[in-house]
Amino acid sequence: MKRMLTAVLLVGILLPLLSCSPAQKSIEQGDTYFTQQKWSEAISEYGKAIAENPNLTEAYLKRGQAYAAKEDWNSALNDFNKVIELDPQSVAAYSQRAAVYHAQGQWDLALGDLNRVIELDPTAAAAYSNRGFTYASKGQMDLALADLNKAIELDPNFSEAYYNRGLVYKAQQNWDMEIADLNKTIELDPNNYNAYNDRGSAYTYTGKFDLALIDLNKALELRPDYALAYFNRGTVYSGQGDLEKAIADFTKALELDPNMTAVNQPLAELLAERGWQYRTEGQTDLAETDFKKAVELDPTLAYAYFQLGSLYNDNGEWDLAMTSLNKAIELAPDMDSYYVNRAYTFLGLGQLDKAIADYTRAIELDNTYSLAYFNRGLAYFNFGDPVHAVADFEKVIQISDNPELVALAKDRISEIQRQ
């Protein structure tokens, strides 16, 4: 739930202006740095204000927000705690401290502070919205919906409450209700790129790819560095079968956010698929690049190792093929075709007995695998065992629906009999 709910919990704070004093000047300079997202400079200025007036709650509160923006949670908590010590009725301090607790995943502590906010101001729509968001993060969806409904009742034009409620519906896979709330969010806040992204995702889940693309394009127009929107748009392109656009968007998402590990598996699978296409077209260098990138992104993707090993087989690079096919079989020991391809590698290395063992394993996994029987027959023949070779060729004739393979099996039997 924590991963899916992404609304910002911090709420705006309006405090009375102080008289023009050294402390106030430091706060004003800190505010300038804060709007410029120069967190360290803002912290320094607010610190100067505190040095001038150690009881100045506004300075502690704003410095705490700057620490929170830097994700220096402990320092932020220290400042919010100080505000509450100086002013136990500070709604803003409880709200901000709840935001820090939420960011730390300390849901119960966040709820305690939000309860206090609501106790101090029962009409605070933002507090109900934030408490609903926190309940949702704990997986308590009924309580979450009750609070978000209350927030909307208190303020029917509160876009964040609609957005958060939409995310709860998303967690419940209630796509129609999610879309309805996101529609309202966008009506109230047309520049909310998160809402466009999430509505695009909801449209994707309901198979409305064209509408999804419109929303995801809008999200990226509003925020060009939005990694999640690239990921979601790549998912749409993948669903539409547009391999190149999907790979481009997944790659961009990972470029913007290298820690977005959710991209790795789908991107690896698409690269393996494109690599296979390159391989069938004879573009071996491009195929190898894609297969290698696929296993780098997802070291558990057996299919990519299989394709890489098969490519090395095509090129007669037996040792490299063996390494890749061994890994593919380690990851997927029940894939019969993997053994057939590794058997080919053993043949290339002149290890007929091991090739026969792999063909046998493939047949154990699928006793109708006519190509495995045929290739094992060839291996038996070359190993000096014509009896078993003939038996395998006869099995091919019996089970195969491939006329060409059957004809080859008959030719091999005739050749052996002539000898």
C-alpha positions in Angstrom: 0.0 0.0 0.0 2.8 2.4 0.8 4.2 2.1 -2.7 0.8 2.9 -4.3 -0.2 5.9 -2.2 2.0 8.8 -3.2 0.1 11.9 -2.2 2.1 14.6 -0.4 1.2 14.8 3.3 2.8 18.2 4.1 0.2 20.9 4.5 0.7 24.6 4.0 1.3 26.8 7.0 0.3 30.4 7.5 1.8 32.2 10.5 1.5 35.8 11.6 4.3 38.1 10.5 6.8 39.3 13.1 7.9 42.8 13.5 10.9 43.7 11.3 13.7 42.4 13.4 17.0 40.5 12.8 15.1 37.3 13.4 12.4 38.2 11.0 14.9 39.2 8.3 16.6 35.8 8.7 13.2 34.1 8.4 12.4 36.0 5.2 15.8 35.1 3.7 15.2 31.5 4.8 11.9 31.6 3.0 13.5 32.8 -0.2 16.0 30.0 -0.1 13.2 27.5 0.7 11.2 28.5 -2.4 14.4 28.0 -4.4 14.8 24.6 -2.8 18.1 25.5 -1.3 17.4 23.6 1.8 20.8 23.9 3.6 20.9 27.7 3.1 17.3 27.9 4.4 18.2 25.9 7.4 21.1 28.2 8.2 18.9 31.3 8.0 16.2 29.8 10.2 19.0 28.8 12.6 20.1 32.4 12.8 16.5 33.4 13.7 16.5 30.9 16.5 19.8 32.2 17.8 18.2 35.6 18.0 15.1 34.3 19.6 15.2 30.7 21.0 11.4 30.7 21.6 10.5 31.6 18.0 8.2 28.8 17.0 7.9 30.0 13.4 11.7 29.5 12.9 11.6 26.0 14.4 8.6 25.1 12.3 10.1 26.3 9.0 13.5 24.8 9.8 11.8 21.5 10.5 10.1 21.7 7.1 13.5 22.4 5.4 15.0 19.4 7.2 12.1 17.3 6.1 12.6 18.4 2.5 16.2 17.1 2.8 14.8 13.9 4.3 16.7 14.6 7.5 13.9 13.1 9.5 15.5 13.2 13.0 16.4 16.8 12.7 12.9 17.7 11.5 11.4 15.8 14.4 13.6 17.7 16.9 12.3 21.0 15.5 8.7 20.0 15.5 9.0 18.6 19.0 10.4 21.9 20.1 7.4 23.8 18.6 5.0 21.5 20.4 7.0 22.1 23.6 6.6 25.8 23.2 3.1 25.7 21.9 1.1 22.5 22.7 -1.8 23.8 20.6 0.2 24.2 17.4 -1.9 22.5 14.7 0.9 23.1 12.2 3.5 21.4 14.3 1.4 18.3 14.8 0.6 18.2 11.1 4.2 18.5 10.1 5.3 15.9 12.6 2.7 13.5 11.4 4.1 14.0 7.8 7.5 13.0 9.1 6.2 9.9 10.9 4.3 9.0 7.7 7.5 9.3 5.7 9.2 7.0 8.1 6.4 4.4 7.9 5.5 5.1 11.6 1.8 5.0 10.9 0.5 4.8 14.5 2.6 7.8 15.5 1.3 9.7 12.5 -2.2 8.8 13.4 -1.7 10.0 17.0 -0.6 13.5 15.7 -3.5 13.7 13.2 -6.0 12.8 15.9 -4.6 15.7 17.9 -5.0 18.0 14.9 -8.6 17.0 14.5 -9.2 17.4 18.2 -7.8 20.9 18.0 -9.6 21.8 14.8 -12.5 19.4 14.0 -13.1 21.3 10.7 -9.6 20.6 9.3 -10.3 18.9 6.0 -6.6 18.4 5.3 -6.2 16.5 8.6 -9.0 14.1 7.7 -7.5 13.7 4.2 -4.1 13.0 5.7 -5.4 10.6 8.3 -7.3 8.8 5.6 -4.1 8.5 3.6 -2.4 7.1 6.7 -5.1 4.6 7.3 -4.8 3.5 3.7 -1.0 3.1 4.1 -1.8 0.7 7.0 -4.3 -1.2 4.8 -7.3 0.0 6.8 -9.4 0.9 3.8 -12.8 1.4 5.5 -11.3 3.9 7.9 -9.5 5.6 5.1 -12.6 6.0 3.0 -14.6 7.3 6.0 -12.0 10.0 6.7 -11.6 11.0 3.0 -15.4 11.2 2.7 -15.4 13.5 5.7 -12.6 15.7 4.2 -14.7 16.1 1.0 -17.8 16.8 3.1 -15.9 19.6 4.9 -14.4 21.0 1.7 -16.0 19.8 -1.5 -13.3 21.6 -3.5 -10.4 19.9 -1.8 -8.6 18.2 -4.7 -6.1 16.3 -2.6 -8.9 14.5 -0.8 -10.4 13.3 -4.1 -6.9 12.3 -5.2 -6.2 10.3 -2.0 -9.6 8.7 -2.2 -8.9 7.7 -5.8 -5.7 6.0 -4.6 -7.7 4.0 -2.1 -10.1 2.9 -4.8 -7.0 2.0 -6.9 -5.7 -0.3 -4.1 -9.1 -1.9 -4.1 -8.9 -2.3 -7.9 -12.1 -0.3 -8.2 -11.1 1.4 -11.4 -14.3 3.2 -12.2 -14.5 4.9 -8.8 -10.8 5.7 -9.0 -11.3 7.3 -12.4 -14.3 9.3 -11.1 -12.2 10.8 -8.2 -9.3 11.5 -10.5 -11.6 13.3 -12.9 -12.7 15.5 -10.0 -9.1 16.0 -9.0 -8.1 17.2 -12.4 -11.2 19.4 -12.7 -10.1 21.2 -9.5 -6.4 21.1 -10.2 -5.7 20.9 -13.9 -1.9 20.8 -13.4 -1.8 17.8 -11.1 0.5 15.5 -13.0 0.1 12.8 -10.5 -3.6 12.6 -11.2 -3.1 12.4 -14.9 -0.5 9.6 -14.4 -2.8 7.6 -12.1 -5.8 8.1 -14.3 -3.7 6.9 -17.2 -2.7 3.8 -15.2 -6.4 3.2 -14.4 -7.3 3.4 -18.0 -4.5 0.9 -18.7 -5.9 -1.6 -16.3 -9.3 -1.3 -18.0 -7.8 -1.8 -21.4 -8.5 1.8 -22.6 -5.0 2.3 -24.0 -5.8 5.4 -26.2 -7.2 7.3 -23.2 -4.2 6.1 -21.1 -1.8 7.5 -23.6 -3.5 10.9 -23.6 -3.3 11.1 -19.8 0.3 9.9 -19.6 1.4 12.3 -22.4 -0.2 15.1 -20.4 1.5 14.0 -17.2 4.9 14.1 -19.0 4.0 17.5 -20.6 3.5 18.9 -17.1 6.5 17.1 -15.6 9.1 16.0 -18.3 11.3 14.2 -15.7 8.4 12.1 -14.3 10.0 8.6 -14.3 6.8 6.8 -13.2 4.8 8.3 -16.1 7.4 7.0 -18.5 7.2 3.6 -16.9 3.4 3.6 -17.1 3.4 4.8 -20.7 6.0 2.0 -21.5 3.5 -0.4 -20.1 0.8 0.8 -22.4 3.1 0.6 -25.4 4.0 -2.9 -24.4 0.4 -3.8 -24.2 -0.1 -2.5 -27.7 2.8 -4.5 -29.0 4.9 -1.4 -29.8 8.2 -2.9 -28.8 10.5 0.0 -29.6 8.4 2.7 -27.9 8.0 0.5 -24.8 11.7 -0.1 -24.6 12.4 3.6 -25.1 10.1 4.6 -22.3 11.2 1.9 -19.8 14.8 2.9 -20.5 14.0 6.6 -19.9 12.3 5.8 -16.7 15.4 3.9 -15.5 17.6 6.7 -16.6 15.6 9.2 -14.6 15.3 7.0 -11.6 17.9 4.3 -11.4 16.3 2.9 -8.2 13.0 2.2 -10.0 13.6 -1.6 -9.9 10.0 -2.3 -11.1 11.3 -1.4 -14.5 14.0 -4.1 -14.6 11.9 -7.2 -15.3 9.5 -5.8 -18.0 12.4 -4.0 -19.8 14.6 -7.2 -19.6 11.7 -9.2 -21.1 11.2 -6.8 -24.0 15.0 -6.6 -24.7 15.1 -10.4 -24.8 12.2 -10.4 -27.3 13.8 -7.7 -29.5 17.1 -9.6 -29.3 15.3 -12.7 -30.6 14.0 -10.6 -33.5 17.5 -9.3 -34.2 18.8 -12.9 -34.1 16.2 -14.2 -36.6 17.2 -11.2 -38.9 20.9 -12.1 -38.6 21.7 -8.9 -36.7 23.8 -10.8 -34.2 25.7 -7.9 -32.7 22.4 -6.1 -31.8 20.9 -9.4 -30.6 23.9 -10.0 -28.3 23.7 -6.5 -26.9 20.0 -6.8 -26.1 20.5 -10.3 -24.5 23.4 -9.1 -22.3 21.4 -6.0 -21.2 18.4 -8.2 -20.4 20.4 -10.5 -18.1 22.1 -7.5 -16.5 18.7 -6.0 -15.7 17.1 -9.3 -14.6 19.7 -12.0 -13.7 16.8 -14.5 -13.2 15.5 -14.3 -16.7 16.3 -17.8 -18.0 14.9 -17.1 -21.5 17.5 -14.3 -22.1 20.4 -16.7 -21.0 18.9 -19.3 -23.3 18.8 -16.9 -26.3 22.3 -15.7 -25.6 23.6 -19.2 -25.4 21.8 -20.1 -28.7 23.3 -17.1 -30.3 26.8 -18.2 -29.3 26.0 -21.7 -30.6 25.1 -20.0 -34.0 28.5 -18.4 -33.9 30.4 -21.6 -32.8 31.4 -19.9 -29.6 31.0 -23.0 -27.6 32.5 -22.0 -24.2 30.4 -18.8 -24.1 27.3 -20.8 -25.1 27.9 -23.4 -22.4 28.1 -20.7 -19.7 24.9 -19.1 -20.8 23.0 -22.3 -21.3 24.2 -23.7 -17.9 22.7 -20.6 -16.3 19.4 -20.9 -18.2 19.1 -24.5 -17.1 20.0 -23.6 -13.5 17.1 -21.1 -13.5 14.6 -23.2 -15.5 15.5 -26.9 -15.1 12.3 -28.1 -16.7 12.6 -26.4 -20.1 13.3 -29.2 -22.6 14.5 -26.9 -25.4 17.3 -25.6 -23.1 18.7 -29.1 -22.9 18.5 -29.6 -26.7 20.5 -26.4 -27.3 23.1 -27.3 -24.7 23.4 -30.7 -26.3 24.3 -28.9 -29.5 27.0 -27.1 -27.5 28.4 -30.4 -26.3 28.4 -31.7 -29.9 30.4 -28.6 -30.8 32.9 -29.4 -28.0 33.1 -33.0 -29.2 31.5 -34.4 -26.0 29.0 -36.8 -27.5 28.2 -38.6 -24.3 27.1 -35.4 -22.6 25.1 -34.4 -25.7 23.2 -37.7 -25.5 22.5 -37.1 -21.8 21.0 -33.7 -22.5 18.9 -35.0 -25.4 17.7 -37.8 -23.0 16.8 -35.3 -20.4 14.8 -33.2 -23.0 12.9 -36.4 -23.9 12.2 -37.2 -20.3 10.6 -33.8 -20.0 8.6 -34.2 -23.3 8.4 -37.7 -24.7 6.9 -36.3 -27.9 9.9 -34.1 -28.7 10.6 -35.5 -32.1 13.6 -33.2 -32.8 15.3 -34.4 -29.6 14.9 -38.0 -30.7 16.3 -37.1 -34.2 19.3 -35.3 -32.8 20.0 -38.0 -30.2 19.8 -40.5 -33.1 22.5 -38.6 -34.9 24.6 -38.4 -31.7 24.2 -42.2 -31.1 25.3 -42.8 -34.7 28.4 -40.7 -34.4 29.1 -42.3 -31.1 29.2 -45.7 -32.8 25.8 -46.9 -31.5 23.7 -47.6 -34.6 21.1 -49.7 -32.7 20.0 -46.9 -30.5 20.3 -44.5 -33.4 17.8 -46.5 -35.5 15.5 -46.7 -32.5 15.4 -42.9 -32.2 14.9 -42.4 -35.9 12.0 -44.9 -35.9 10.5 -43.0 -33.0 10.7 -39.8 -35.1 8.8 -41.5 -37.9 6.2 -42.7 -35.4 5.5 -39.4 -33.6 6.5 -36.5 -35.8 4.0 -34.5 -37.8 6.9 -32.8 -39.7 7.2 -34.5 -43.1 10.7 -33.1 -43.7 11.9 -34.4 -40.4 10.3 -37.8 -41.0 12.0 -38.0 -44.5 15.3 -37.2 -42.9 14.8 -39.9 -40.3 14.0 -42.5 -43.0 17.1 -41.4 -45.0 19.3 -41.9 -41.9 17.9 -45.4 -41.3 18.5 -46.3 -44.9 22.1 -45.0 -44.6 22.7 -47.1 -41.5 21.3 -50.2 -43.1 23.5 -49.8 -46.1 26.5 -49.8 -43.9 
